[in-house]
């Protein structure tokens, strides 16, 4: 039976909800250096969303009106310039219709303001971008489906969506320090295919699992779990000699090496140090080799992952030297 696809009524959403939808869309479709939702603070200086990508600045204005006002947009451009900001790109995302004449006037004003590129998306154009690139956001914001719960019977499709979810969660943490809930992590644990993840994404899940405070004995719908099954995959992708930290770094991160009573080597995990988030763990593998993982994010949102592995025969000499 043929089904009709009804348009999204963005006008039914508040300006804050619309801005949040635009922000979520941008966050998931580009690898931004930085991306800030300034409109949320109420003191945006005419900038709803401001991002940096490949050395260029992007200013997004969210205009959730049935019929866009050219004067409102041009006034916002003037306000941005007068406040000392000069973006390389100025993009207006509308919730309603945009005539060709209004589009032309806005672009012309942007050109006169020395903005390199000015674009205007109508509500219909934005809707098609959502449907094509981030359909999960339609489920979340429009259909009211709880996010990130995904109800798809096809297991292969679930794996694809879970992989996409992991990447979205990684960006949320990278730019906004948002940690997923234990229920979200449990759903990932149940359906994820490690072969579809990068080693950085595996380590990220190990890290956030340690950060989530949970008591499995108090959870009726979640069984005790972990992401330890990732360890063999991570161990196959070493990129450093063991130990992965030099002497100065060991002091900076308070990193120590020791052998416990069970001859298993463990590491330490910490929150934040010198404006740098980092995660470090040492595991003894089934064959006796020692795996060290060091993962950090600096103040510029850049990440670094070091993985080192020491063979069982060299372990004692290397550990005692630390």
Secondary structure, DSSP 8 states (H G I E B T S, - for coil): ---------GGGS-HHHHHHHHHHHHHHHS--SEEEEGGGGT--TT-SEEEEETTEEEEEEEE--SB--HHHHHHHHHHHHHTT---SEEEEEESSB--HHHHHHHHHHHHHTT-SEEEEE-HHHHHHHHHHH-HHHHHHHTS---SS----S-HHHHHHHHHHHHHHHHHHHHHH-----HHHHHHHHHH--GGGS-HHHHHHHHHHHHHS---GGG-SS-----SGGGHHHHHTT--B-SS-S-HHHHHHTT------TTS-------SEETTEEEEEEEEE-TTS-EEEEEEEE-TTS-EEEEEEEE-HHHHHHHHHT-
